[in-house]
Amino acid sequence: MTRRLSIIVLLLLATLPLASAPLKDSKGKDFWIAFMPNAHSFSVGTLIVFVTAEQPTTGTITYVNRRGQTINVPFSIATANAEYRLSIAYQDLELDGYDYNLRRQNDEETAVRYSMHVVSNEEVTVYAEAREQTSTDAWLVYPTDVLGTDHIVLCYSSDGEYGRLRGGGFGITRDYPSQFCVIATQNNTRVTITNSAGRSPTGTWKEKTITLQAGQVYLVQAEIRQGILNDDLTGSRVSATKPVAVIAGVVRTELPRLDENNASRDCLIEQMPPTSTWGLNSIIIPPKPANDQQLMGPTDGPRYRIIAAENNTSITINATQRLTLSSGQYYEGILSDPKVVEADKPILVASYLRTSQRAGAANGDPSMFLNPPTEQFLNTYTVINIEPDDRSPYYTQHLITLIVRTADTNAVRIDGIQPASTFVPVAGTSYSYTHVSVQRGPHTLTCPTGFGVYIYGYGVAESYGYIGGMAFERLRIPRVQLVVHDTTAAPGDSAAIVVTYQGVSDSASFFALGIHTMKGELAWNATQFIPLPVEGRHTRSDTLLLPIDVNFDTLKIGDTLYRLPGRIVLGNTSMDSVYLRSTSWYDAAGDSMDIVTDVDNGAITLSKICRDTAARLFDPDVAMQSMMIDVVDVTGRAFTTFSVEPPAASRDVAVLLRQHGVPAGLWFAIERRTTSHVVHRIALQE
């Protein structure tokens, strides 16, 4: 480990009480949206944004279209829980993926400005939908204030096909890749992408770093070619120096893949929450099926995936099934009954609606939606069961699934009314669930305690699905453990204040952030320890403050992060604490990172002290002898030198200093020297 240390002294500032921060949730005033590539067999696609609010508000939706025009669309929600809807042609804003026929990159792995920015005067909830006939999905858009810098992607595998082309020869006949995109919310955002597949249409690569400006989007797609038809970008990691939005899914897919000749396909889209908001517990409820669903057999049906943030994540499903996942690794299962998932490290869970068009069943299609951890349940939601076309509705079924504490099922309200449906207990938990059929449009849901909400619907070869909302409290910010080691010595002994690194709660996230620098502040009683060389100025009373700035290239458990050499001085107590506080962490470019620091603060213990009220040059039991005393200020500049003969050592120091013209009210370091060595150094203020 290499280190560079710089030390200065600052004034001690009073710590002011902070007001409790408001809950971070899915409602907000600022949102960023991008629309990933969809399959446009019919070329009638639209991109739709839905906005609802708990109180009247106005706002603006801004985007730059492919003609380079900046479009500003004002919107207004006149009454509480009303809905605003904006539709634009997909050609105006949708990202354009890799073209296998022309072998053209288009927007894939290129920084482009095709994003949408929603700004409101009051808090709103925003949903987005990518719409094409028989290829549609929607998602909950997260507000900018809950975005993070570390994300792991959860999507689905590519659905590709290689065969004979219409014009003769062979090539890619179906190119529906797994994909995700990153939206920068601030200028000069450096984004490092780790590609779980290790390749893309641009070539073989495991990791790359790009810089994005506010509003720019970066699309990554899996490669599709002969022999590589089902690459999955699930497990890819996105680490940024500033908060970003990450959206993931697949262009279009059959789900599950059982019989492609008797199956519809659909796009999958969902926004990824930052890993700091992932939880340890999730309850996965099978969605209520479409009215005409017909399963092909025991392996057919909706699916779920669990992905881990850290290595050696131990997961239990329904208290019986146990598995261990590494960082970015996922498990996929059939969602035939409720699943109670518990983990010892952060996980993310998603549910997937199944394909239709099997056994003559027309309704439904694949859709992807996340399952919020129970730790992030809210007690109130404003949601929309979407319907893009009021005149010719796409969807014939609109549903809400609720996961509620069993003791509070009678207190749940949808639009102020208790739902008439029956709640079913979830075995092994204190929760119950129910499916409620509702009308399209906005709904308000409330309960005295936190509960989970899934919103979804079905039409002919159509579906949509997303969570109703969630809290985005940062449950899993990496917590670094530092130790300030204890020091025990006699006055005059050489010593050092030592800080070591003892580990981190989320090593994968910590190192993915590219942590390079730690800054903090050491504070201790300066009558007990003076650093060598003496630097800086006194602050107040007996407290000396030294901000520290430490750079490192690696960190291993037990590494010395910081060492401050010095000398024990006389002091007037047998023990006093050394505090490390105000710590913050930065990457190599100087951008701050989300890290919590737990410090085990140390102490300086003097093995011998003066126990009377006067400050002495010696301990009383030290033999008297002739000596020279150098008086310097705490910047190390010499002030005066004088000799002292026995029995002067027993005199009060302040009196001795005044006799030699040393002014009161200043800090001094005093060396008591014999002919051969420094015995000790003290710092005093009268």
C-alpha positions as CSV (number, residue, x, y, z in Angstrom):
1,M,0.0,0.0,0.0
2,T,1.4,3.4,-1.0
3,R,0.4,6.5,1.0
4,R,0.7,10.2,0.7
5,L,0.0,12.2,3.8
6,S,-0.6,15.9,4.2
7,I,-1.5,17.4,7.6
8,I,-2.9,20.8,8.5
9,V,-4.6,22.2,11.5
10,L,-8.1,23.8,11.4
11,L,-10.4,25.6,13.8
12,L,-12.8,23.4,15.7
13,L,-16.4,24.1,14.6
14,A,-19.4,23.5,16.7
15,T,-21.6,20.7,15.6
16,L,-25.1,21.8,14.9
17,P,-28.1,19.5,15.3
18,L,-29.5,18.3,12.0
19,A,-33.2,18.0,11.1
20,S,-34.3,14.5,10.3
21,A,-34.1,13.9,6.5
22,P,-37.4,13.2,4.7
23,L,-38.1,9.7,3.6
24,K,-36.6,8.9,0.2
25,D,-39.3,7.3,-1.9
26,S,-40.6,6.9,-5.5
27,K,-42.2,10.3,-5.5
28,G,-40.2,13.4,-6.5
29,K,-39.9,16.6,-8.5
30,D,-37.1,15.6,-11.0
31,F,-36.9,12.6,-13.2
32,W,-34.7,11.3,-16.1
33,I,-36.1,8.8,-18.7
34,A,-34.6,7.0,-21.7
35,F,-36.4,4.6,-24.0
36,M,-34.4,1.5,-25.0
37,P,-34.8,-0.2,-28.4
38,N,-38.1,-2.1,-29.0
39,A,-39.1,-4.4,-31.8
40,H,-41.2,-2.5,-34.3
41,S,-42.8,-5.0,-36.6
42,F,-45.8,-2.8,-37.1
43,S,-44.1,0.6,-36.9
44,V,-47.0,2.1,-35.0
45,G,-45.0,2.5,-31.7
46,T,-45.3,5.4,-29.3
47,L,-43.4,6.4,-26.2
48,I,-45.7,7.4,-23.3
49,V,-45.1,9.2,-20.0
50,F,-47.8,9.1,-17.3
51,V,-47.7,11.6,-14.4
52,T,-49.9,11.6,-11.3
53,A,-49.7,13.6,-8.0
54,E,-51.3,13.8,-4.6
55,Q,-51.9,17.5,-5.0
56,P,-52.4,19.9,-8.0
57,T,-49.1,20.8,-9.7
58,T,-47.5,22.0,-12.9
59,G,-44.3,21.1,-14.5
60,T,-42.3,20.7,-17.8
61,I,-41.2,17.7,-19.8
62,T,-38.1,18.4,-21.9
63,Y,-36.4,16.3,-24.5
64,V,-34.1,16.6,-27.6
65,N,-35.5,14.8,-30.6
66,R,-33.5,13.2,-33.4
67,R,-33.8,16.3,-35.5
68,G,-31.8,18.1,-32.8
69,Q,-34.8,20.2,-31.6
70,T,-35.3,20.8,-27.9
71,I,-38.9,20.2,-27.1
72,N,-40.5,21.7,-23.9
73,V,-43.9,20.4,-23.0
74,P,-45.6,22.1,-20.0
75,F,-48.0,19.9,-18.1
76,S,-50.7,20.5,-15.4
77,I,-52.4,18.3,-12.9
78,A,-55.4,20.3,-11.9
79,T,-56.8,18.0,-9.1
80,A,-55.3,15.6,-6.6
81,N,-54.7,12.1,-8.0
82,A,-55.5,13.1,-11.6
83,E,-53.4,11.9,-14.5
84,Y,-51.3,13.6,-17.2
85,R,-50.2,11.7,-20.3
86,L,-47.7,12.6,-23.0
87,S,-47.3,10.4,-26.1
88,I,-44.7,10.9,-28.8
89,A,-43.7,8.9,-31.9
90,Y,-41.0,6.3,-31.1
91,Q,-38.9,7.6,-34.0
92,D,-38.4,10.9,-32.1
93,L,-36.6,9.6,-29.0
94,E,-36.2,5.9,-28.9
95,L,-32.6,4.6,-28.8
96,D,-31.5,2.8,-32.0
97,G,-29.6,-0.4,-31.3
98,Y,-27.0,-2.3,-33.4
99,D,-28.1,-3.1,-37.0
100,Y,-27.0,-6.6,-37.9
101,N,-28.2,-6.3,-41.5
102,L,-26.1,-3.2,-42.1
103,R,-23.5,-4.0,-39.5
104,R,-24.0,-0.5,-38.1
105,Q,-23.5,0.6,-34.5
106,N,-26.1,3.4,-34.4
107,D,-26.6,4.5,-30.7
108,E,-25.2,1.3,-29.2
109,E,-22.2,2.1,-27.0
110,T,-22.3,5.8,-28.0
111,A,-23.0,8.8,-25.8
112,V,-26.2,10.3,-27.2
113,R,-28.6,13.0,-26.0
114,Y,-31.9,11.1,-26.4
115,S,-33.3,11.4,-22.9
116,M,-36.3,13.0,-21.3
117,H,-36.3,15.3,-18.3
118,V,-39.4,15.7,-16.1
119,V,-39.5,18.5,-13.7
120,S,-42.5,19.3,-11.4
121,N,-43.2,22.0,-8.9
122,E,-44.7,19.5,-6.4
123,E,-44.0,15.8,-5.9
124,V,-45.3,13.5,-8.5
125,T,-45.1,9.8,-9.5
126,V,-44.0,9.0,-13.0
127,Y,-44.4,5.9,-15.2
128,A,-43.1,5.4,-18.7
129,E,-44.2,3.0,-21.4
130,A,-42.6,1.8,-24.6
131,R,-45.5,0.9,-26.8
132,E,-45.7,-1.2,-30.0
133,Q,-48.4,-3.5,-31.1
134,T,-47.7,-6.9,-29.3
135,S,-44.4,-5.5,-27.8
136,T,-45.0,-3.2,-24.8
137,D,-43.8,-2.8,-21.3
138,A,-43.9,0.0,-18.7
139,W,-41.9,0.9,-15.6
140,L,-41.8,3.1,-12.6
141,V,-39.4,6.0,-13.1
142,Y,-37.3,6.8,-10.0
143,P,-36.8,10.5,-9.0
144,T,-33.3,11.9,-9.3
145,D,-32.9,12.4,-5.6
146,V,-32.9,8.6,-4.9
147,L,-30.5,7.6,-7.7
148,G,-27.1,6.2,-6.8
149,T,-23.6,5.5,-8.1
150,D,-23.5,1.7,-8.0
151,H,-25.9,-0.6,-9.8
152,I,-26.0,-4.3,-10.8
153,V,-28.2,-5.0,-13.8
154,L,-31.0,-7.5,-13.7
155,C,-32.6,-8.1,-17.1
156,Y,-33.2,-11.3,-19.2
157,S,-31.3,-13.3,-21.8
158,S,-31.3,-12.4,-25.5
159,D,-33.8,-14.0,-27.9
160,G,-31.8,-14.4,-31.2
161,E,-32.1,-16.6,-34.2
162,Y,-29.7,-17.5,-37.0
163,G,-31.0,-18.9,-40.2
164,R,-31.8,-18.4,-43.9
165,L,-32.5,-14.8,-44.9
166,R,-35.3,-13.8,-47.2
167,G,-32.9,-12.7,-49.9
168,G,-30.9,-15.9,-49.7
169,G,-27.9,-16.8,-47.7
170,F,-27.7,-17.1,-43.9
171,G,-27.6,-14.5,-41.2
172,I,-29.4,-13.1,-38.1
173,T,-33.1,-13.5,-38.6
174,R,-34.1,-12.4,-35.1
175,D,-32.1,-9.9,-33.1
176,Y,-33.7,-9.3,-29.7
177,P,-30.7,-8.6,-27.4
178,S,-30.5,-8.3,-23.7
179,Q,-29.8,-4.6,-23.0
180,F,-29.4,-1.8,-20.5
181,C,-28.7,2.0,-20.7
182,V,-27.2,4.6,-18.4
183,I,-28.5,8.2,-18.1
184,A,-26.2,10.8,-16.6
185,T,-27.9,13.4,-14.3
186,Q,-24.8,15.7,-13.9
187,N,-22.0,16.9,-16.1
188,N,-18.7,15.1,-16.2
189,T,-20.0,11.8,-14.9
190,R,-17.5,9.0,-15.3
191,V,-19.2,5.6,-15.7
192,T,-17.4,2.3,-15.5
193,I,-19.3,-0.6,-17.0
194,T,-18.4,-4.2,-16.3
195,N,-19.9,-6.4,-18.9
196,S,-21.1,-9.8,-17.5
197,A,-21.2,-11.4,-21.0
198,G,-17.7,-10.2,-21.9
199,R,-18.7,-9.1,-25.4
200,S,-21.1,-7.0,-27.3
201,P,-21.7,-6.1,-31.0
202,T,-18.6,-3.8,-30.8
203,G,-16.3,-6.7,-29.8
204,T,-14.9,-8.5,-26.8
205,W,-14.6,-6.4,-23.7
206,K,-15.0,-6.9,-20.0
207,E,-14.8,-3.3,-18.7
208,K,-14.9,0.2,-20.1
209,T,-15.1,3.7,-18.7
210,I,-16.8,6.6,-20.4
211,T,-17.6,10.2,-19.5
212,L,-21.2,11.5,-19.9
213,Q,-22.7,14.9,-19.6
214,A,-26.1,15.6,-18.0
215,G,-28.9,14.0,-20.1
216,Q,-26.6,11.9,-22.2
217,V,-27.4,8.2,-22.5
218,Y,-25.2,5.2,-23.1
219,L,-26.8,2.0,-24.4
220,V,-25.2,-1.5,-24.1
221,Q,-26.6,-4.5,-25.9
222,A,-25.6,-8.2,-25.9
223,E,-24.1,-9.7,-29.1
224,I,-26.2,-11.9,-31.3
225,R,-24.5,-14.0,-34.0
226,Q,-24.3,-17.6,-35.0
227,G,-23.6,-19.7,-31.9
228,I,-24.2,-16.7,-29.6
229,L,-28.0,-16.2,-29.5
230,N,-28.9,-16.0,-25.8
231,D,-26.2,-13.9,-24.1
232,D,-27.6,-12.3,-20.9
233,L,-26.3,-9.0,-19.5
234,T,-27.7,-9.7,-16.1
235,G,-24.9,-9.2,-13.5
236,S,-23.3,-6.4,-15.4
237,R,-22.2,-3.6,-13.0
238,V,-22.5,0.2,-13.5
239,S,-20.3,2.3,-11.2
240,A,-20.4,6.1,-11.6
241,T,-18.8,9.1,-10.0
242,K,-22.2,10.9,-9.8
243,P,-25.8,9.6,-9.5
244,V,-27.1,7.9,-12.7
245,A,-30.3,6.2,-13.8
246,V,-30.0,2.6,-15.1
247,I,-32.7,1.0,-17.1
248,A,-32.5,-2.7,-18.1
249,G,-34.4,-5.4,-19.9
250,V,-34.5,-7.1,-23.3
251,V,-35.7,-5.9,-26.7
252,R,-38.3,-8.7,-27.0
253,T,-38.5,-12.3,-25.7
254,E,-40.5,-15.4,-25.3
255,L,-40.8,-16.3,-21.6
256,P,-40.3,-19.0,-20.6
257,R,-38.7,-20.5,-23.7
258,L,-40.6,-23.7,-24.3
259,D,-42.1,-23.6,-27.8
260,E,-41.3,-20.6,-29.9
261,N,-43.9,-21.7,-32.5
262,N,-46.7,-21.3,-30.0
263,A,-45.7,-18.2,-28.1
264,S,-45.9,-14.4,-28.3
265,R,-43.0,-12.2,-27.4
266,D,-42.8,-8.9,-25.6
267,C,-40.1,-6.3,-24.5
268,L,-39.0,-6.2,-20.9
269,I,-38.1,-2.9,-19.2
270,E,-37.4,-2.0,-15.6
271,Q,-35.4,0.7,-13.8
272,M,-32.6,-0.6,-11.5
273,P,-32.4,0.6,-7.9
274,P,-28.9,1.5,-6.6
275,T,-27.4,-1.4,-4.7
276,S,-27.4,0.7,-1.5
277,T,-31.2,0.4,-1.4
278,W,-31.3,-3.4,-1.9
279,G,-32.7,-5.4,1.1
280,L,-32.3,-8.8,2.7
281,N,-36.0,-9.9,2.6
282,S,-38.5,-10.2,-0.2
283,I,-42.0,-11.8,-0.6
284,I,-42.7,-12.8,-4.2
285,I,-46.4,-13.4,-5.0
286,P,-47.4,-15.1,-8.2
287,P,-49.4,-12.6,-10.3
288,K,-53.0,-13.3,-11.0
289,P,-53.0,-14.9,-14.4
290,A,-54.8,-13.6,-17.5
291,N,-58.4,-14.8,-17.7
292,D,-57.7,-17.3,-20.5
293,Q,-54.2,-18.5,-19.4
294,Q,-53.4,-22.1,-20.4
295,L,-50.1,-23.6,-19.2
296,M,-48.2,-26.0,-21.3
297,G,-46.9,-28.1,-18.4
298,P,-45.1,-27.9,-15.0
299,T,-42.2,-25.9,-16.4
300,D,-44.5,-23.2,-17.8
301,G,-45.7,-20.1,-15.9
302,P,-44.3,-16.9,-14.5
303,R,-40.7,-16.7,-13.4
304,Y,-38.6,-14.9,-10.8
305,R,-35.0,-14.1,-10.4
306,I,-32.8,-13.3,-7.4
307,I,-29.4,-11.6,-7.9
308,A,-26.7,-11.0,-5.3
309,A,-24.7,-7.8,-4.7
310,E,-21.8,-9.5,-2.9
311,N,-19.9,-12.8,-3.0
312,N,-20.9,-15.6,-0.7
313,T,-24.5,-14.4,-0.3
314,S,-26.5,-17.1,1.5
315,I,-30.1,-17.2,0.4
316,T,-33.1,-19.2,1.8
317,I,-36.3,-19.7,-0.2
318,N,-39.4,-20.8,1.8
319,A,-37.2,-21.8,4.7
320,T,-36.2,-25.0,2.9
321,Q,-34.3,-24.3,-0.4
322,R,-30.8,-22.9,0.2
323,L,-28.3,-21.5,-2.3
324,T,-25.2,-19.3,-2.3
325,L,-24.6,-16.7,-5.0
326,S,-21.6,-14.6,-5.9
327,S,-21.7,-10.9,-6.8
328,G,-23.7,-10.5,-10.0
329,Q,-24.8,-14.1,-10.0
330,Y,-28.5,-14.9,-10.2
331,Y,-31.0,-17.7,-9.6
332,E,-34.1,-18.2,-11.7
333,G,-37.2,-20.2,-10.6
334,I,-40.8,-20.9,-11.5
335,L,-43.2,-18.7,-9.6
336,S,-46.0,-21.2,-9.0
337,D,-46.6,-20.3,-5.4
338,P,-45.5,-17.5,-3.0
339,K,-41.8,-17.3,-2.3
340,V,-40.3,-16.0,1.0
341,V,-36.7,-15.0,0.3
342,E,-34.2,-14.2,3.0
343,A,-30.5,-13.4,2.5
344,D,-27.6,-12.5,4.7
345,K,-26.4,-9.9,2.2
346,P,-28.2,-7.5,-0.2
347,I,-30.3,-9.0,-3.0
348,L,-32.6,-7.8,-5.8
349,V,-35.7,-9.8,-6.9
350,A,-37.7,-9.5,-10.1
351,S,-40.9,-11.2,-11.3
352,Y,-41.6,-12.0,-15.0
353,L,-45.1,-12.5,-16.5
354,R,-45.3,-15.3,-18.9
355,T,-45.9,-15.6,-22.7
356,S,-49.4,-15.9,-24.1
357,Q,-50.6,-17.4,-27.4
358,R,-50.3,-21.0,-26.1
359,A,-53.2,-23.5,-26.3
360,G,-55.3,-20.8,-27.9
361,A,-55.0,-18.4,-25.0
362,A,-54.7,-14.9,-26.4
363,N,-54.3,-12.6,-23.4
364,G,-51.1,-11.6,-21.6
365,D,-47.5,-11.4,-22.6
366,P,-44.1,-11.2,-20.9
367,S,-43.4,-8.3,-18.6
368,M,-40.8,-7.6,-15.9
369,F,-41.3,-5.9,-12.6
370,L,-39.1,-5.7,-9.4
371,N,-40.2,-6.9,-6.0
372,P,-39.3,-4.2,-3.4
373,P,-37.7,-5.6,-0.2
374,T,-40.0,-5.6,2.7
375,E,-37.6,-3.1,4.4
376,Q,-38.6,-0.6,1.7
377,F,-42.5,-0.9,1.9
378,L,-44.4,2.4,2.1
379,N,-47.8,3.0,3.8
380,T,-49.2,5.2,1.0
381,Y,-49.0,5.1,-2.8
382,T,-50.4,7.0,-5.7
383,V,-50.3,4.7,-8.7
384,I,-51.6,4.4,-12.3
385,N,-53.0,1.4,-14.0
386,I,-52.0,2.6,-17.4
387,E,-54.1,2.7,-20.6
388,P,-52.6,4.6,-23.5
389,D,-55.7,4.6,-25.7
390,D,-59.0,5.7,-24.2
391,R,-61.0,5.0,-27.4
392,S,-59.7,1.6,-28.2
393,P,-58.1,0.2,-25.0
394,Y,-55.2,-2.1,-25.3
395,Y,-55.8,-3.8,-21.9
396,T,-58.9,-5.7,-20.8
397,Q,-57.7,-6.6,-17.3
398,H,-56.2,-4.2,-14.7
399,L,-54.9,-5.6,-11.4
400,I,-53.3,-4.6,-8.2
401,T,-51.6,-7.2,-5.9
402,L,-51.2,-6.2,-2.3
403,I,-48.8,-7.7,0.4
404,V,-50.0,-6.5,3.8
405,R,-49.3,-7.3,7.4
406,T,-52.0,-9.8,8.3
407,A,-53.0,-7.8,11.4
408,D,-53.7,-4.7,9.1
409,T,-55.6,-6.3,6.2
410,N,-58.9,-4.7,7.3
411,A,-57.3,-1.3,7.3
412,V,-56.2,-1.3,3.6
413,R,-57.9,1.2,1.4
414,I,-58.0,1.7,-2.4
415,D,-59.4,5.1,-3.3
416,G,-60.7,5.3,0.2
417,I,-62.6,2.0,0.0
418,Q,-61.8,-1.3,1.7
419,P,-61.2,-3.9,-1.1
420,A,-63.7,-6.7,-1.2
421,S,-61.1,-9.4,-2.1
422,T,-59.9,-12.1,0.4
423,F,-56.4,-12.0,1.8
424,V,-54.4,-15.2,1.8
425,P,-51.7,-15.6,4.5
426,V,-48.1,-16.1,3.3
427,A,-46.8,-19.1,5.2
428,G,-43.9,-18.4,7.5
429,T,-44.5,-14.6,7.6
430,S,-46.7,-12.0,9.3
431,Y,-48.0,-11.0,5.8
432,S,-51.0,-11.8,3.6
433,Y,-51.7,-11.0,0.0
434,T,-54.6,-10.4,-2.3
435,H,-55.3,-9.6,-6.0
436,V,-57.7,-6.8,-6.7
437,S,-59.3,-6.0,-10.1
438,V,-59.5,-2.3,-10.7
439,Q,-60.4,0.2,-13.4
440,R,-57.7,1.8,-15.5
441,G,-56.4,5.1,-14.3
442,P,-54.9,6.6,-11.1
443,H,-55.5,5.0,-7.7
444,T,-54.6,5.9,-4.1
445,L,-53.6,3.1,-1.7
446,T,-53.1,3.5,2.0
447,C,-52.5,1.3,5.1
448,P,-51.3,2.2,8.6
449,T,-48.2,0.1,8.2
450,G,-45.8,-0.5,5.3
451,F,-47.2,-2.8,2.5
452,G,-46.1,-3.9,-1.0
453,V,-47.9,-3.1,-4.3
454,Y,-47.6,-4.5,-7.8
455,I,-49.5,-3.0,-10.7
456,Y,-50.1,-5.0,-13.9
457,G,-52.6,-5.7,-16.7
458,Y,-53.3,-7.9,-19.7
459,G,-54.7,-7.5,-23.2
460,V,-54.5,-9.5,-26.4
461,A,-50.8,-10.4,-26.7
462,E,-50.2,-7.4,-24.4
463,S,-49.2,-6.8,-20.8
464,Y,-47.6,-4.2,-18.5
465,G,-46.2,-4.5,-15.0
466,Y,-44.3,-2.6,-12.4
467,I,-44.1,-1.9,-8.7
468,G,-46.5,0.7,-7.3
469,G,-43.6,2.4,-5.5
470,M,-41.1,1.9,-2.7
471,A,-38.8,3.6,-0.3
472,F,-35.2,4.2,-1.4
473,E,-33.6,4.4,2.0
474,R,-29.9,3.6,1.7
475,L,-29.8,0.4,3.6
476,R,-26.6,-1.1,2.3
477,I,-24.1,1.7,1.9
478,P,-20.7,0.2,2.4
479,R,-19.6,0.6,6.0
480,V,-15.8,0.9,6.5
481,Q,-14.4,-0.1,9.9
482,L,-11.4,1.9,11.0
483,V,-9.5,1.5,14.3
484,V,-7.5,4.2,16.1
485,H,-5.1,2.2,18.2
486,D,-4.5,2.7,21.9
487,T,-1.1,4.1,23.0
488,T,0.4,3.7,26.4
489,A,3.7,5.4,27.3
490,A,5.5,7.5,29.9
491,P,6.0,11.3,29.4
492,G,8.9,11.8,27.0
493,D,8.5,8.5,25.2
494,S,8.2,8.5,21.4
495,A,4.8,7.3,20.2
496,A,2.4,7.5,17.3
497,I,-1.3,7.8,16.6
498,V,-2.1,4.9,14.2
499,V,-5.3,4.3,12.2
500,T,-5.8,0.9,10.5
501,Y,-8.3,-0.4,8.1
502,Q,-10.3,-3.3,9.5
503,G,-12.7,-4.1,6.7
504,V,-15.9,-3.1,4.9
505,S,-19.5,-4.4,5.0
506,D,-19.9,-4.5,1.2
507,S,-16.5,-5.1,-0.3
508,A,-17.9,-5.5,-3.8
509,S,-19.5,-2.1,-3.8
510,F,-16.6,-0.5,-2.0
511,F,-14.0,-1.5,-4.5
512,A,-16.3,-1.1,-7.5
513,L,-16.6,2.6,-6.5
514,G,-12.9,3.0,-7.1
515,I,-12.2,4.5,-3.7
516,H,-8.8,6.2,-3.7
517,T,-8.7,8.8,-0.9
518,M,-9.9,9.1,2.7
519,K,-10.2,12.5,4.4
520,G,-10.9,13.0,8.1
521,E,-10.0,14.8,11.2
522,L,-8.1,13.6,14.2
523,A,-8.8,15.3,17.6
524,W,-7.0,14.7,20.9
525,N,-5.8,16.3,24.1
526,A,-2.7,18.2,23.1
527,T,-1.3,18.2,26.6
528,Q,-0.7,14.5,26.2
529,F,0.6,14.1,22.7
530,I,2.6,16.5,20.4
531,P,3.2,15.4,16.8
532,L,6.7,15.5,15.3
533,P,7.4,17.8,13.7
534,V,5.1,20.2,15.5
535,E,2.9,21.9,12.9
536,G,-0.2,24.1,12.8
537,R,-1.8,26.3,15.5
538,H,-3.8,25.7,18.6
539,T,-7.5,25.5,18.2
540,R,-9.2,25.8,21.6
541,S,-8.5,24.7,25.1
542,D,-6.6,21.4,25.2
543,T,-7.9,20.0,21.9
544,L,-5.6,19.7,18.9
545,L,-7.3,19.1,15.5
546,L,-5.4,17.7,12.5
547,P,-7.3,17.1,9.3
548,I,-5.8,14.2,7.4
549,D,-5.7,13.4,3.7
550,V,-4.7,9.9,2.8
551,N,-4.3,8.4,-0.7
552,F,-3.9,4.7,-1.3
553,D,-3.8,2.2,-4.1
554,T,-5.1,-0.9,-2.3
555,L,-6.6,-1.7,1.1
556,K,-6.3,-4.9,3.0
557,I,-7.5,-5.8,6.5
558,G,-4.9,-4.6,9.0
559,D,-3.3,-2.1,6.7
560,T,-2.1,1.1,8.3
561,L,-4.1,3.8,6.7
562,Y,-2.5,6.7,8.7
563,R,0.4,7.1,11.1
564,L,1.2,10.3,13.0
565,P,4.6,10.1,14.9
566,G,5.1,12.2,18.0
567,R,6.0,12.2,21.6
568,I,4.0,11.7,24.8
569,V,3.9,14.8,27.0
570,L,3.1,15.4,30.6
571,G,-0.6,15.9,30.6
572,N,-2.8,15.9,33.6
573,T,-4.9,12.8,33.2
574,S,-4.1,9.1,33.1
575,M,-6.2,8.5,29.9
576,D,-7.7,10.5,27.2
577,S,-9.4,9.6,23.9
578,V,-8.2,10.1,20.3
579,Y,-11.1,10.7,17.9
580,L,-11.2,10.2,14.1
581,R,-14.2,12.0,12.8
582,S,-15.7,13.8,9.7
583,T,-14.5,11.1,7.5
584,S,-15.3,11.1,3.7
585,W,-14.2,9.0,0.8
586,Y,-13.3,10.0,-2.8
587,D,-12.3,8.3,-6.0
588,A,-9.1,9.1,-8.0
589,A,-10.8,12.1,-9.6
590,G,-11.8,13.7,-6.3
591,D,-15.6,12.9,-6.5
592,S,-17.1,12.0,-3.2
593,M,-18.5,8.5,-2.7
594,D,-21.3,7.1,-0.6
595,I,-19.5,5.4,2.3
596,V,-20.3,5.2,6.0
597,T,-17.3,5.1,8.4
598,D,-17.5,3.3,11.7
599,V,-14.5,4.2,13.9
600,D,-13.3,2.4,17.0
601,N,-11.6,5.4,18.6
602,G,-8.5,4.9,20.7
603,A,-6.9,6.4,23.8
604,I,-3.6,7.7,25.0
605,T,-2.7,6.4,28.5
606,L,0.1,8.0,30.5
607,S,1.9,5.5,32.6
608,K,3.2,8.3,34.9
609,I,1.5,11.6,35.6
610,C,1.7,14.6,37.9
611,R,-1.3,14.3,40.2
612,D,-1.1,17.7,41.9
613,T,-2.8,20.7,40.4
614,A,0.4,22.3,38.9
615,A,1.7,21.5,35.4
616,R,5.2,20.2,35.9
617,L,8.2,19.7,33.7
618,F,8.9,16.2,35.2
619,D,7.1,13.5,37.0
620,P,7.9,13.9,40.6
621,D,9.9,10.7,40.7
622,V,12.3,11.7,38.0
623,A,15.8,12.5,39.3
624,M,16.8,16.1,39.3
625,Q,19.5,17.2,36.9
626,S,20.8,20.3,35.0
627,M,19.1,20.8,31.7
628,M,18.4,23.1,28.8
629,I,14.9,24.0,27.8
630,D,14.0,25.1,24.2
631,V,10.7,26.9,23.9
632,V,9.2,26.8,20.4
633,D,5.7,27.6,19.2
634,V,3.6,24.8,17.7
635,T,4.7,25.6,14.2
636,G,8.2,24.6,15.2
637,R,9.7,28.1,15.3
638,A,12.2,28.7,18.1
639,F,11.1,31.2,20.7
640,T,13.7,31.1,23.4
641,T,16.3,28.8,25.1
642,F,17.3,28.8,28.8
643,S,18.9,26.5,31.3
644,V,17.4,25.2,34.5
645,E,19.3,24.0,37.5
646,P,17.9,21.7,40.2
647,P,15.5,22.0,42.0
648,A,13.7,24.0,39.3
649,A,12.1,20.9,37.9
650,S,9.7,20.9,40.8
651,R,8.4,24.4,39.9
652,D,5.2,25.2,38.2
653,V,5.8,25.4,34.4
654,A,3.7,28.6,33.9
655,V,5.7,30.4,36.5
656,L,8.9,29.2,35.0
657,L,7.9,30.4,31.5
658,R,6.8,33.8,32.8
659,Q,10.2,34.3,34.4
660,H,11.9,33.8,31.0
661,G,9.6,36.2,29.1
662,V,7.3,33.7,27.5
663,P,3.9,35.4,27.1
664,A,0.8,33.8,28.5
665,G,-2.1,32.8,26.3
666,L,-0.1,30.9,23.7
667,W,0.7,27.3,23.0
668,F,4.2,26.1,23.3
669,A,6.2,23.0,22.9
670,I,9.0,22.8,25.5
671,E,11.9,20.4,25.0
672,R,13.7,19.4,28.2
673,R,17.1,18.2,27.0
674,T,20.0,16.6,28.7
675,T,23.4,16.6,27.0
676,S,22.5,13.5,24.9
677,H,18.9,13.3,24.0
678,V,15.4,14.8,24.2
679,V,13.6,13.5,27.3
680,H,10.2,14.8,26.6
681,R,8.2,17.5,25.0
682,I,5.1,19.2,26.5
683,A,2.5,21.7,25.2
684,L,0.9,24.2,27.5
685,Q,-1.5,27.1,27.5
686,E,-2.0,29.4,30.4
